[in-house]
Amino acid sequence: MEKQSIADKVKNIDGKESKLLASFNEASLDEERFLKQKAKVHWLAEGDANTKYFHNTLKCRNHRARIDVITNSNGNLHEGKAVPKAFVDHYVGFLGKEDISIIPITPELFDVRVDQAVAVDMIREVTVDEIKRTMFAFGDDKAPGPDGFTAA
């Protein structure tokens, strides 16, 4: 009798914990959505104008994508204006040469193959319903990338 009572209490606690966890997760998502919207509002208000905020944002984005220092394959460090030349030298080193040994393409090169059913599925006609479901599955706050699709 007492063991049954303890088991019921444990189930009750597990149920409460599940509800609280679901509630917490929903609150976290709400907060994240709110902060995203707040950031968008700030960008719309300040970002499109020719303001200090706009120019600082551009500087930050450019600095994030910039490579200031690079080490080449010999271990030499290149900084400043030498960085672009180091990149060019690197790619000329293996892309700018004629390929000496050409391996003929044979089926043995490809050890992982697609099942015939999957291959047929890959070349079938795509239905309008599939396209619609895919488009509506994108996130509400995701803009399409350069290929027309969202990142996640």
N, CA, C and O atoms as a GROMACS GRO file, in nm:
protein
  608
    1MET      N    1   0.083  -0.119   0.000
    1MET     CA    2   0.000   0.000   0.000
    1MET      C    3   0.087   0.125   0.000
    1MET      O    4   0.066   0.218  -0.078
    2GLU      N    5   0.186   0.125   0.090
    2GLU     CA    6   0.273   0.242   0.100
    2GLU      C    7   0.359   0.257  -0.025
    2GLU      O    8   0.384   0.369  -0.070
    3LYS      N    9   0.406   0.143  -0.084
    3LYS     CA   10   0.486   0.148  -0.206
    3LYS      C   11   0.404   0.205  -0.321
    3LYS      O   12   0.456   0.282  -0.401
    4GLN      N   13   0.277   0.169  -0.328
    4GLN     CA   14   0.188   0.221  -0.432
    4GLN      C   15   0.172   0.372  -0.417
    4GLN      O   16   0.172   0.444  -0.516
    5SER      N   17   0.160   0.418  -0.294
    5SER     CA   18   0.145   0.560  -0.268
    5SER      C   19   0.269   0.637  -0.311
    5SER      O   20   0.259   0.745  -0.368
    6ILE      N   21   0.387   0.581  -0.284
    6ILE     CA   22   0.512   0.645  -0.325
    6ILE      C   23   0.522   0.648  -0.477
    6ILE      O   24   0.563   0.749  -0.535
    7ALA      N   25   0.485   0.538  -0.542
    7ALA     CA   26   0.489   0.532  -0.688
    7ALA      C   27   0.396   0.636  -0.748
    7ALA      O   28   0.430   0.700  -0.848
    8ASP      N   29   0.277   0.653  -0.690
    8ASP     CA   30   0.183   0.754  -0.739
    8ASP      C   31   0.240   0.895  -0.723
    8ASP      O   32   0.225   0.980  -0.810
    9LYS      N   33   0.307   0.918  -0.609
    9LYS     CA   34   0.367   1.050  -0.586
    9LYS      C   35   0.478   1.078  -0.689
    9LYS      O   36   0.490   1.190  -0.739
   10VAL      N   37   0.558   0.975  -0.719
   10VAL     CA   38   0.666   0.991  -0.817
   10VAL      C   39   0.608   1.023  -0.955
   10VAL      O   40   0.658   1.112  -1.024
   11LYS      N   41   0.502   0.951  -0.995
   11LYS     CA   42   0.437   0.979  -1.123
   11LYS      C   43   0.382   1.120  -1.127
   11LYS      O   44   0.392   1.190  -1.227
   12ASN      N   45   0.322   1.162  -1.016
   12ASN     CA   46   0.266   1.296  -1.006
   12ASN      C   47   0.376   1.402  -1.021
   12ASN      O   48   0.358   1.502  -1.090
   13ILE      N   49   0.489   1.377  -0.954
   13ILE     CA   50   0.602   1.471  -0.963
   13ILE      C   51   0.657   1.474  -1.105
   13ILE      O   52   0.689   1.580  -1.158
   14ASP      N   53   0.668   1.356  -1.168
   14ASP     CA   54   0.716   1.349  -1.307
   14ASP      C   55   0.624   1.428  -1.400
   14ASP      O   56   0.671   1.499  -1.489
   15GLY      N   57   0.495   1.414  -1.379
   15GLY     CA   58   0.398   1.488  -1.461
   15GLY      C   59   0.412   1.638  -1.443
   15GLY      O   60   0.409   1.713  -1.540
   16LYS      N   61   0.426   1.680  -1.317
   16LYS     CA   62   0.444   1.824  -1.290
   16LYS      C   63   0.573   1.875  -1.353
   16LYS      O   64   0.577   1.984  -1.410
   17GLU      N   65   0.680   1.794  -1.341
   17GLU     CA   66   0.808   1.834  -1.398
   17GLU      C   67   0.797   1.850  -1.550
   17GLU      O   68   0.849   1.946  -1.606
   18SER      N   69   0.730   1.757  -1.615
   18SER     CA   70   0.712   1.765  -1.760
   18SER      C   71   0.636   1.891  -1.800
   18SER      O   72   0.674   1.960  -1.895
   19LYS      N   73   0.529   1.922  -1.725
   19LYS     CA   74   0.450   2.042  -1.755
   19LYS      C   75   0.533   2.169  -1.734
   19LYS      O   76   0.529   2.261  -1.815
   20LEU      N   77   0.610   2.172  -1.624
   20LEU     CA   78   0.693   2.289  -1.596
   20LEU      C   79   0.803   2.305  -1.701
   20LEU      O   80   0.834   2.417  -1.742
   21LEU      N   81   0.862   2.194  -1.744
   21LEU     CA   82   0.965   2.200  -1.847
   21LEU      C   83   0.909   2.251  -1.979
   21LEU      O   84   0.971   2.334  -2.045
   22ALA      N   85   0.791   2.202  -2.016
   22ALA     CA   86   0.726   2.250  -2.139
   22ALA      C   87   0.694   2.398  -2.128
   22ALA      O   88   0.712   2.473  -2.224
   23SER      N   89   0.647   2.440  -2.012
   23SER     CA   90   0.616   2.582  -1.990
   23SER      C   91   0.743   2.667  -1.998
   23SER      O   92   0.741   2.775  -2.058
   24PHE      N   93   0.851   2.619  -1.939
   24PHE     CA   94   0.978   2.691  -1.945
   24PHE      C   95   1.028   2.702  -2.088
   24PHE      O   96   1.072   2.810  -2.130
   25ASN      N   97   1.023   2.592  -2.163
   25ASN     CA   98   1.068   2.594  -2.303
   25ASN      C   99   0.987   2.693  -2.385
   25ASN      O  100   1.043   2.766  -2.467
   26GLU      N  101   0.857   2.697  -2.365
   26GLU     CA  102   0.771   2.790  -2.437
   26GLU      C  103   0.805   2.934  -2.400
   26GLU      O  104   0.809   3.022  -2.487
   27ALA      N  105   0.830   2.959  -2.271
   27ALA     CA  106   0.868   3.094  -2.228
   27ALA      C  107   1.003   3.135  -2.288
   27ALA      O  108   1.021   3.250  -2.326
   28SER      N  109   1.096   3.041  -2.295
   28SER     CA  110   1.226   3.071  -2.356
   28SER      C  111   1.211   3.106  -2.504
   28SER      O  112   1.274   3.201  -2.552
   29LEU      N  113   1.127   3.031  -2.576
   29LEU     CA  114   1.101   3.061  -2.717
   29LEU      C  115   1.036   3.198  -2.732
   29LEU      O  116   1.072   3.275  -2.822
   30ASP      N  117   0.940   3.228  -2.645
   30ASP     CA  118   0.874   3.359  -2.650
   30ASP      C  119   0.975   3.471  -2.630
   30ASP      O  120   0.972   3.572  -2.700
   31GLU      N  121   1.064   3.453  -2.532
   31GLU     CA  122   1.164   3.556  -2.505
   31GLU      C  123   1.257   3.573  -2.626
   31GLU      O  124   1.291   3.685  -2.663
   32GLU      N  125   1.298   3.461  -2.686
   32GLU     CA  126   1.385   3.467  -2.803
   32GLU      C  127   1.317   3.539  -2.919
   32GLU      O  128   1.378   3.623  -2.985
   33ARG      N  129   1.190   3.506  -2.942
   33ARG     CA  130   1.115   3.574  -3.049
   33ARG      C  131   1.103   3.723  -3.022
   33ARG      O  132   1.119   3.806  -3.112
   34PHE      N  133   1.076   3.758  -2.896
   34PHE     CA  134   1.064   3.899  -2.859
   34PHE      C  135   1.195   3.974  -2.885
   34PHE      O  136   1.194   4.083  -2.940
   35LEU      N  137   1.308   3.914  -2.844
   35LEU     CA  138   1.436   3.980  -2.863
   35LEU      C  139   1.471   3.994  -3.011
   35LEU      O  140   1.529   4.095  -3.052
   36LYS      N  141   1.436   3.894  -3.092
   36LYS     CA  142   1.458   3.904  -3.237
   36LYS      C  143   1.376   4.019  -3.295
   36LYS      O  144   1.427   4.097  -3.375
   37GLN      N  145   1.251   4.028  -3.254
   37GLN     CA  146   1.165   4.135  -3.304
   37GLN      C  147   1.217   4.271  -3.258
   37GLN      O  148   1.215   4.368  -3.334
   38LYS      N  149   1.263   4.278  -3.134
   38LYS     CA  150   1.316   4.404  -3.081
   38LYS      C  151   1.439   4.447  -3.161
   38LYS      O  152   1.455   4.565  -3.192
   39ALA      N  153   1.525   4.351  -3.194
   39ALA     CA  154   1.645   4.382  -3.273
   39ALA      C  155   1.606   4.429  -3.413
   39ALA      O  156   1.666   4.522  -3.467
   40LYS      N  157   1.504   4.366  -3.471
   40LYS     CA  158   1.458   4.408  -3.604
   40LYS      C  159   1.400   4.548  -3.601
   40LYS      O  160   1.424   4.627  -3.692
   41VAL      N  161   1.323   4.579  -3.497
   41VAL     CA  162   1.265   4.713  -3.484
   41VAL      C  163   1.376   4.816  -3.471
   41VAL      O  164   1.370   4.922  -3.533
   42HIS      N  165   1.478   4.785  -3.391
   42HIS     CA  166   1.590   4.877  -3.375
   42HIS      C  167   1.660   4.898  -3.509
   42HIS      O  168   1.695   5.011  -3.544
   43TRP      N  169   1.679   4.790  -3.585
   43TRP     CA  170   1.744   4.802  -3.716
   43TRP      C  171   1.658   4.884  -3.811
   43TRP      O  172   1.709   4.969  -3.884
   44LEU      N  173   1.528   4.859  -3.811
   44LEU     CA  174   1.440   4.935  -3.900
   44LEU      C  175   1.439   5.083  -3.865
   44LEU      O  176   1.433   5.168  -3.954
   45ALA      N  177   1.445   5.113  -3.736
   45ALA     CA  178   1.442   5.253  -3.693
   45ALA      C  179   1.576   5.323  -3.718
   45ALA      O  180   1.579   5.438  -3.762
   46GLU      N  181   1.686   5.254  -3.689
   46GLU     CA  182   1.817   5.317  -3.694
   46GLU      C  183   1.903   5.271  -3.811
   46GLU      O  184   1.986   5.346  -3.861
   47GLY      N  185   1.882   5.147  -3.855
   47GLY     CA  186   1.975   5.088  -3.951
   47GLY      C  187   1.964   5.140  -4.092
   47GLY      O  188   2.066   5.155  -4.159
   48ASP      N  189   1.845   5.169  -4.139
   48ASP     CA  190   1.829   5.212  -4.277
   48ASP      C  191   1.863   5.359  -4.297
   48ASP      O  192   1.885   5.403  -4.410
   49ALA      N  193   1.868   5.434  -4.190
   49ALA     CA  194   1.905   5.575  -4.202
   49ALA      C  195   2.058   5.583  -4.208
   49ALA      O  196   2.128   5.491  -4.167
   50ASN      N  197   2.106   5.693  -4.259
   50ASN     CA  198   2.250   5.713  -4.271
   50ASN      C  199   2.304   5.762  -4.136
   50ASN      O  200   2.350   5.876  -4.125
   51THR      N  201   2.298   5.674  -4.034
   51THR     CA  202   2.332   5.714  -3.898
   51THR      C  203   2.462   5.650  -3.853
   51THR      O  204   2.519   5.564  -3.921
   52LYS      N  205   2.508   5.693  -3.738
   52LYS     CA  206   2.628   5.636  -3.677
   52LYS      C  207   2.607   5.486  -3.650
   52LYS      O  208   2.697   5.405  -3.671
   53TYR      N  209   2.488   5.451  -3.603
   53TYR     CA  210   2.454   5.309  -3.577
   53TYR      C  211   2.470   5.227  -3.704
   53TYR      O  212   2.528   5.118  -3.701
   54PHE      N  213   2.419   5.277  -3.817
   54PHE     CA  214   2.427   5.207  -3.945
   54PHE      C  215   2.574   5.183  -3.983
   54PHE      O  216   2.611   5.072  -4.019
   55HIS      N  217   2.656   5.286  -3.974
   55HIS     CA  218   2.796   5.274  -4.014
   55HIS      C  219   2.874   5.184  -3.919
   55HIS      O  220   2.961   5.109  -3.963
   56ASN      N  221   2.843   5.190  -3.791
   56ASN     CA  222   2.909   5.099  -3.695
   56ASN      C  223   2.870   4.954  -3.721
   56ASN      O  224   2.953   4.864  -3.709
   57THR      N  225   2.744   4.932  -3.757
   57THR     CA  226   2.699   4.796  -3.790
   57THR      C  227   2.773   4.743  -3.911
   57THR      O  228   2.817   4.628  -3.912
   58LEU      N  229   2.788   4.826  -4.013
   58LEU     CA  230   2.862   4.784  -4.132
   58LEU      C  231   3.008   4.753  -4.100
   58LEU      O  232   3.064   4.655  -4.148
   59LYS      N  233   3.069   4.837  -4.016
   59LYS     CA  234   3.208   4.813  -3.977
   59LYS      C  235   3.220   4.678  -3.906
   59LYS      O  236   3.312   4.601  -3.935
   60CYS      N  237   3.128   4.650  -3.815
   60CYS     CA  238   3.131   4.522  -3.742
   60CYS      C  239   3.118   4.404  -3.836
   60CYS      O  240   3.190   4.305  -3.824
   61ARG      N  241   3.027   4.415  -3.931
   61ARG     CA  242   3.008   4.306  -4.027
   61ARG      C  243   3.133   4.286  -4.112
   61ARG      O  244   3.173   4.172  -4.138
   62ASN      N  245   3.194   4.395  -4.156
   62ASN     CA  246   3.315   4.384  -4.238
   62ASN      C  247   3.431   4.327  -4.158
   62ASN      O  248   3.509   4.248  -4.210
   63HIS      N  249   3.445   4.367  -4.031
   63HIS     CA  250   3.554   4.316  -3.949
   63HIS      C  251   3.535   4.168  -3.918
   63HIS      O  252   3.633   4.095  -3.905
   64ARG      N  253   3.411   4.124  -3.906
   64ARG     CA  254   3.384   3.983  -3.878
   64ARG      C  255   3.430   3.895  -3.994
   64ARG      O  256   3.477   3.783  -3.972
   65ALA      N  257   3.417   3.944  -4.117
   65ALA     CA  258   3.449   3.865  -4.235
   65ALA      C  259   3.594   3.883  -4.280
   65ALA      O  260   3.637   3.817  -4.374
   66ARG      N  261   3.669   3.970  -4.216
   66ARG     CA  262   3.804   4.002  -4.260
   66ARG      C  263   3.905   3.907  -4.199
   66ARG      O  264   3.892   3.865  -4.084
   67ILE      N  265   4.007   3.873  -4.278
   67ILE     CA  266   4.117   3.790  -4.230
   67ILE      C  267   4.239   3.882  -4.220
   67ILE      O  268   4.288   3.931  -4.321
   68ASP      N  269   4.288   3.904  -4.099
   68ASP     CA  270   4.398   3.996  -4.076
   68ASP      C  271   4.534   3.928  -4.086
   68ASP      O  272   4.631   3.989  -4.131
   69VAL      N  273   4.542   3.802  -4.043
   69VAL     CA  274   4.669   3.730  -4.038
   69VAL      C  275   4.646   3.588  -4.087
   69VAL      O  276   4.543   3.527  -4.057
   70ILE      N  277   4.742   3.537  -4.164
   70ILE     CA  278   4.731   3.399  -4.211
   70ILE      C  279   4.870   3.336  -4.214
   70ILE      O  280   4.970   3.404  -4.238
   71THR      N  281   4.876   3.206  -4.189
   71THR     CA  282   5.001   3.131  -4.196
   71THR      C  283   4.996   3.043  -4.319
   71THR      O  284   4.899   2.971  -4.339
   72ASN      N  285   5.101   3.048  -4.402
   72ASN     CA  286   5.101   2.966  -4.523
   72ASN      C  287   5.147   2.824  -4.492
   72ASN      O  288   5.175   2.791  -4.376
   73SER      N  289   5.155   2.741  -4.596
   73SER     CA  290   5.189   2.599  -4.575
   73SER      C  291   5.333   2.580  -4.527
   73SER      O  292   5.365   2.475  -4.472
   74ASN      N  293   5.419   2.681  -4.546
   74ASN     CA  294   5.557   2.672  -4.497
   74ASN      C  295   5.570   2.721  -4.354
   74ASN      O  296   5.679   2.714  -4.295
   75GLY      N  297   5.461   2.770  -4.296
   75GLY     CA  298   5.464   2.819  -4.159
   75GLY      C  299   5.494   2.968  -4.148
   75GLY      O  300   5.507   3.020  -4.037
   76ASN      N  301   5.506   3.037  -4.262
   76ASN     CA  302   5.534   3.181  -4.260
   76ASN      C  303   5.406   3.259  -4.232
   76ASN      O  304   5.299   3.226  -4.283
   77LEU      N  305   5.419   3.362  -4.150
   77LEU     CA  306   5.305   3.444  -4.111
   77LEU      C  307   5.293   3.563  -4.207
   77LEU      O  308   5.392   3.631  -4.235
   78HIS      N  309   5.172   3.588  -4.257
   78HIS     CA  310   5.147   3.701  -4.347
   78HIS      C  311   5.043   3.791  -4.283
   78HIS      O  312   4.938   3.745  -4.236
   79GLU      N  313   5.073   3.922  -4.280
   79GLU     CA  314   4.982   4.020  -4.220
   79GLU      C  315   4.954   4.133  -4.318
   79GLU      O  316   5.029   4.155  -4.413
   80GLY      N  317   4.845   4.204  -4.291
   80GLY     CA  318   4.813   4.326  -4.367
   80GLY      C  319   4.795   4.301  -4.515
   80GLY      O  320   4.715   4.217  -4.556
   81LYS      N  321   4.870   4.378  -4.596
   81LYS     CA  322   4.855   4.370  -4.742
   81LYS      C  323   4.914   4.243  -4.801
   81LYS      O  324   4.889   4.213  -4.918
   82ALA      N  325   4.990   4.167  -4.723
   82ALA     CA  326   5.048   4.042  -4.772
   82ALA      C  327   4.948   3.927  -4.766
   82ALA      O  328   4.972   3.823  -4.827
   83VAL      N  329   4.837   3.944  -4.696
   83VAL     CA  330   4.737   3.836  -4.682
   83VAL      C  331   4.676   3.798  -4.816
   83VAL      O  332   4.672   3.679  -4.848
   84PRO      N  333   4.627   3.894  -4.897
   84PRO     CA  334   4.569   3.854  -5.027
   84PRO      C  335   4.669   3.781  -5.116
   84PRO      O  336   4.633   3.684  -5.183
   85LYS      N  337   4.796   3.826  -5.117
   85LYS     CA  338   4.898   3.760  -5.198
   85LYS      C  339   4.921   3.617  -5.149
   85LYS      O  340   4.942   3.526  -5.230
   86ALA      N  341   4.917   3.596  -5.018
   86ALA     CA  342   4.935   3.461  -4.962
   86ALA      C  343   4.822   3.369  -5.009
   86ALA      O  344   4.846   3.253  -5.040
   87PHE      N  345   4.700   3.422  -5.013
   87PHE     CA  346   4.588   3.342  -5.064
   87PHE      C  347   4.608   3.307  -5.211
   87PHE      O  348   4.589   3.192  -5.251
   88VAL      N  349   4.644   3.406  -5.290
   88VAL     CA  350   4.665   3.383  -5.434
   88VAL      C  351   4.776   3.280  -5.455
   88VAL      O  352   4.760   3.188  -5.534
   89ASP      N  353   4.887   3.296  -5.384
   89ASP     CA  354   4.998   3.202  -5.397
   89ASP      C  355   4.954   3.060  -5.359
   89ASP      O  356   4.993   2.963  -5.424
   90HIS      N  357   4.874   3.050  -5.254
   90HIS     CA  358   4.827   2.918  -5.210
   90HIS      C  359   4.746   2.849  -5.319
   90HIS      O  360   4.770   2.733  -5.351
   91TYR      N  361   4.650   2.921  -5.376
   91TYR     CA  362   4.563   2.859  -5.476
   91TYR      C  363   4.633   2.839  -5.609
   91TYR      O  364   4.604   2.742  -5.680
   92VAL      N  365   4.724   2.928  -5.646
   92VAL     CA  366   4.801   2.907  -5.768
   92VAL      C  367   4.888   2.784  -5.752
   92VAL      O  368   4.916   2.713  -5.849
   93GLY      N  369   4.932   2.758  -5.630
   93GLY     CA  370   5.017   2.643  -5.602
   93GLY      C  371   4.954   2.510  -5.639
   93GLY      O  372   5.025   2.418  -5.681
   94PHE      N  373   4.824   2.496  -5.625
   94PHE     CA  374   4.766   2.367  -5.663
   94PHE      C  375   4.657   2.377  -5.769
   94PHE      O  376   4.624   2.276  -5.832
   95LEU      N  377   4.602   2.494  -5.792
   95LEU     CA  378   4.502   2.507  -5.898
   95LEU      C  379   4.564   2.554  -6.029
   95LEU      O  380   4.508   2.532  -6.136
   96GLY      N  381   4.679   2.619  -6.020
   96GLY     CA  382   4.741   2.675  -6.140
   96GLY      C  383   4.833   2.579  -6.212
   96GLY      O  384   4.898   2.618  -6.310
   97LYS      N  385   4.841   2.455  -6.169
   97LYS     CA  386   4.930   2.356  -6.230
   97LYS      C  387   4.850   2.258  -6.314
   97LYS      O  388   4.733   2.231  -6.288
   98GLU      N  389   4.917   2.204  -6.416
   98GLU     CA  390   4.857   2.096  -6.494
   98GLU      C  391   4.855   1.970  -6.407
   98GLU      O  392   4.949   1.945  -6.333
   99ASP      N  393   4.750   1.894  -6.418
   99ASP     CA  394   4.741   1.770  -6.343
   99ASP      C  395   4.826   1.665  -6.413
   99ASP      O  396   4.804   1.635  -6.530
  100ILE      N  397   4.923   1.611  -6.342
  100ILE     CA  398   5.016   1.516  -6.402
  100ILE      C  399   4.952   1.379  -6.418
  100ILE      O  400   4.960   1.319  -6.525
  101SER      N  401   4.891   1.328  -6.315
  101SER     CA  402   4.830   1.196  -6.323
  101SER      C  403   4.678   1.210  -6.325
  101SER      O  404   4.617   1.264  -6.232
  102ILE      N  405   4.620   1.162  -6.430
  102ILE     CA  406   4.475   1.166  -6.443
  102ILE      C  407   4.422   1.026  -6.418
  102ILE      O  408   4.456   0.932  -6.490
  103ILE      N  409   4.340   1.013  -6.316
  103ILE     CA  410   4.282   0.883  -6.282
  103ILE      C  411   4.151   0.869  -6.358
  103ILE      O  412   4.063   0.955  -6.348
  104PRO      N  413   4.139   0.762  -6.435
  104PRO     CA  414   4.011   0.744  -6.506
  104PRO      C  415   3.898   0.719  -6.407
  104PRO      O  416   3.916   0.651  -6.306
  105ILE      N  417   3.783   0.775  -6.436
  105ILE     CA  418   3.668   0.758  -6.348
  105ILE      C  419   3.605   0.622  -6.376
  105ILE      O  420   3.557   0.595  -6.486
  106THR      N  421   3.606   0.539  -6.274
  106THR     CA  422   3.548   0.405  -6.286
  106THR      C  423   3.450   0.385  -6.171
  106THR      O  424   3.459   0.454  -6.070
  107PRO      N  425   3.358   0.292  -6.186
  107PRO     CA  426   3.261   0.267  -6.078
  107PRO      C  427   3.326   0.228  -5.945
  107PRO      O  428   3.266   0.247  -5.840
  108GLU      N  429   3.448   0.172  -5.949
  108GLU     CA  430   3.515   0.131  -5.826
  108GLU      C  431   3.553   0.250  -5.738
  108GLU      O  432   3.574   0.235  -5.617
  109LEU      N  433   3.563   0.370  -5.797
  109LEU     CA  434   3.597   0.489  -5.719
  109LEU      C  435   3.488   0.525  -5.620
  109LEU      O  436   3.515   0.585  -5.516
  110PHE      N  437   3.366   0.490  -5.652
  110PHE     CA  438   3.251   0.529  -5.570
  110PHE      C  439   3.204   0.410  -5.489
  110PHE      O  440   3.128   0.326  -5.537
  111ASP      N  441   3.252   0.403  -5.365
  111ASP     CA  442   3.216   0.289  -5.281
  111ASP      C  443   3.080   0.305  -5.215
  111ASP      O  444   3.019   0.206  -5.174
  112VAL      N  445   3.030   0.428  -5.204
  112VAL     CA  446   2.898   0.451  -5.148
  112VAL      C  447   2.804   0.483  -5.262
  112VAL      O  448   2.823   0.579  -5.336
  113ARG      N  449   2.703   0.402  -5.277
  113ARG     CA  450   2.609   0.421  -5.387
  113ARG      C  451   2.468   0.436  -5.333
  113ARG      O  452   2.436   0.387  -5.225
  114VAL      N  453   2.388   0.502  -5.409
  114VAL     CA  454   2.249   0.524  -5.372
  114VAL      C  455   2.168   0.402  -5.414
  114VAL      O  456   2.188   0.348  -5.523
  115ASP      N  457   2.078   0.362  -5.328
  115ASP     CA  458   1.988   0.252  -5.358
  115ASP      C  459   1.903   0.289  -5.480
  115ASP      O  460   1.871   0.407  -5.499
  116GLN      N  461   1.867   0.192  -5.562
  116GLN     CA  462   1.790   0.218  -5.684
  116GLN      C  463   1.659   0.290  -5.655
  116GLN      O  464   1.620   0.379  -5.730
  117ALA      N  465   1.591   0.254  -5.547
  117ALA     CA  466   1.464   0.319  -5.512
  117ALA      C  467   1.487   0.466  -5.479
  117ALA      O  468   1.406   0.552  -5.515
  118VAL      N  469   1.596   0.496  -5.409
  118VAL     CA  470   1.628   0.635  -5.375
  118VAL      C  471   1.664   0.712  -5.501
  118VAL      O  472   1.624   0.828  -5.516
  119ALA      N  473   1.738   0.649  -5.592
  119ALA     CA  474   1.776   0.715  -5.718
  119ALA      C  475   1.653   0.751  -5.799
  119ALA      O  476   1.645   0.860  -5.855
  120VAL      N  477   1.557   0.661  -5.806
  120VAL     CA  478   1.433   0.688  -5.879
  120VAL      C  479   1.356   0.801  -5.811
  120VAL      O  480   1.299   0.886  -5.879
  121ASP      N  481   1.355   0.802  -5.678
  121ASP     CA  482   1.286   0.907  -5.604
  121ASP      C  483   1.350   1.044  -5.628
  121ASP      O  484   1.282   1.146  -5.626
  122MET      N  485   1.482   1.046  -5.650
  122MET     CA  486   1.552   1.173  -5.671
  122MET      C  487   1.518   1.238  -5.805
  122MET      O  488   1.530   1.360  -5.818
  123ILE      N  489   1.478   1.159  -5.903
  123ILE     CA  490   1.451   1.216  -6.036
  123ILE      C  491   1.302   1.223  -6.069
  123ILE      O  492   1.265   1.255  -6.182
  124ARG      N  493   1.217   1.194  -5.972
  124ARG     CA  494   1.074   1.198  -5.998
  124ARG      C  495   1.022   1.340  -6.002
  124ARG      O  496   1.091   1.433  -5.960
  125GLU      N  497   0.902   1.358  -6.051
  125GLU     CA  498   0.836   1.489  -6.054
  125GLU      C  499   0.802   1.531  -5.911
  125GLU      O  500   0.759   1.449  -5.830
  126VAL      N  501   0.820   1.657  -5.882
  126VAL     CA  502   0.785   1.711  -5.751
  126VAL      C  503   0.645   1.769  -5.761
  126VAL      O  504   0.613   1.842  -5.854
  127THR      N  505   0.561   1.735  -5.663
  127THR     CA  506   0.422   1.781  -5.668
  127THR      C  507   0.410   1.922  -5.611
  127THR      O  508   0.495   1.968  -5.534
  128VAL      N  509   0.304   1.989  -5.648
  128VAL     CA  510   0.276   2.123  -5.598
  128VAL      C  511   0.257   2.118  -5.446
  128VAL      O  512   0.298   2.210  -5.375
  129ASP      N  513   0.194   2.012  -5.398
  129ASP     CA  514   0.171   1.998  -5.254
  129ASP      C  515   0.304   1.988  -5.178
  129ASP      O  516   0.317   2.046  -5.070
  130GLU      N  517   0.403   1.915  -5.233
  130GLU     CA  518   0.534   1.905  -5.169
  130GLU      C  519   0.601   2.042  -5.161
  130GLU      O  520   0.661   2.077  -5.060
  131ILE      N  521   0.592   2.117  -5.269
  131ILE     CA  522   0.651   2.251  -5.271
  131ILE      C  523   0.584   2.339  -5.167
  131ILE      O  524   0.651   2.412  -5.094
  132LYS      N  525   0.451   2.332  -5.161
  132LYS     CA  526   0.376   2.414  -5.066
  132LYS      C  527   0.415   2.379  -4.922
  132LYS      O  528   0.439   2.468  -4.840
  133ARG      N  529   0.421   2.248  -4.891
  133ARG     CA  530   0.458   2.206  -4.756
  133ARG      C  531   0.599   2.253  -4.720
  133ARG      O  532   0.624   2.297  -4.607
  134THR      N  533   0.691   2.244  -4.815
  134THR     CA  534   0.828   2.287  -4.791
  134THR      C  535   0.836   2.436  -4.766
  134THR      O  536   0.905   2.481  -4.675
  135MET      N  537   0.765   2.514  -4.847
  135MET     CA  538   0.767   2.659  -4.830
  135MET      C  539   0.708   2.701  -4.696
  135MET      O  540   0.760   2.791  -4.630
  136PHE      N  541   0.600   2.636  -4.655
  136PHE     CA  542   0.537   2.672  -4.528
  136PHE      C  543   0.615   2.618  -4.408
  136PHE      O  544   0.589   2.659  -4.294
  137ALA      N  545   0.710   2.528  -4.431
  137ALA     CA  546   0.790   2.473  -4.322
  137ALA      C  547   0.905   2.567  -4.283
  137ALA      O  548   0.965   2.549  -4.177
  138PHE      N  549   0.935   2.667  -4.368
  138PHE     CA  550   1.041   2.762  -4.335
  138PHE      C  551   1.002   2.843  -4.213
  138PHE      O  552   0.884   2.864  -4.188
  139GLY      N  553   1.102   2.888  -4.137
  139GLY     CA  554   1.076   2.968  -4.019
  139GLY      C  555   1.012   3.101  -4.054
  139GLY      O  556   1.033   3.155  -4.163
  140ASP      N  557   0.933   3.154  -3.961
  140ASP     CA  558   0.864   3.280  -3.984
  140ASP      C  559   0.959   3.397  -4.002
  140ASP      O  560   0.930   3.491  -4.076
  141ASP      N  561   1.073   3.391  -3.935
  141ASP     CA  562   1.163   3.506  -3.938
  141ASP      C  563   1.290   3.478  -4.019
  141ASP      O  564   1.395   3.537  -3.992
  142LYS      N  565   1.281   3.389  -4.117
  142LYS     CA  566   1.397   3.355  -4.198
  142LYS      C  567   1.383   3.415  -4.337
  142LYS      O  568   1.281   3.395  -4.404
  143ALA      N  569   1.484   3.488  -4.380
  143ALA     CA  570   1.486   3.543  -4.515
  143ALA      C  571   1.559   3.445  -4.606
  143ALA      O  572   1.651   3.377  -4.561
  144PRO      N  573   1.520   3.437  -4.733
  144PRO     CA  574   1.590   3.346  -4.822
  144PRO      C  575   1.734   3.389  -4.845
  144PRO      O  576   1.765   3.508  -4.847
  145GLY      N  577   1.820   3.291  -4.862
  145GLY     CA  578   1.960   3.319  -4.892
  145GLY      C  579   1.980   3.342  -5.041
  145GLY      O  580   1.882   3.356  -5.114
  146PRO      N  581   2.105   3.347  -5.088
  146PRO     CA  582   2.132   3.375  -5.229
  146PRO      C  583   2.076   3.268  -5.323
  146PRO      O  584   2.047   3.297  -5.439
  147ASP      N  585   2.060   3.146  -5.272
  147ASP     CA  586   2.005   3.041  -5.357
  147ASP      C  587   1.853   3.036  -5.350
  147ASP      O  588   1.791   2.951  -5.415
  148GLY      N  589   1.791   3.124  -5.273
  148GLY     CA  590   1.646   3.127  -5.263
  148GLY      C  591   1.591   3.046  -5.148
  148GLY      O  592   1.470   3.047  -5.125
  149PHE      N  593   1.678   2.975  -5.076
  149PHE     CA  594   1.633   2.892  -4.964
  149PHE      C  595   1.685   2.951  -4.834
  149PHE      O  596   1.787   3.020  -4.831
  150THR      N  597   1.614   2.923  -4.725
  150THR     CA  598   1.660   2.970  -4.595
  150THR      C  599   1.766   2.875  -4.542
  150THR      O  600   1.775   2.760  -4.584
  151ALA      N  601   1.846   2.926  -4.449
  151ALA     CA  602   1.956   2.846  -4.395
  151ALA      C  603   1.906   2.735  -4.305
  151ALA      O  604   1.964   2.626  -4.305
  152ALA      N  605   1.802   2.760  -4.228
  152ALA     CA  606   1.757   2.655  -4.136
  152ALA      C  607   1.609   2.661  -4.119
  152ALA      O  608   1.552   2.581  -4.044
   0.00000   0.00000   0.00000
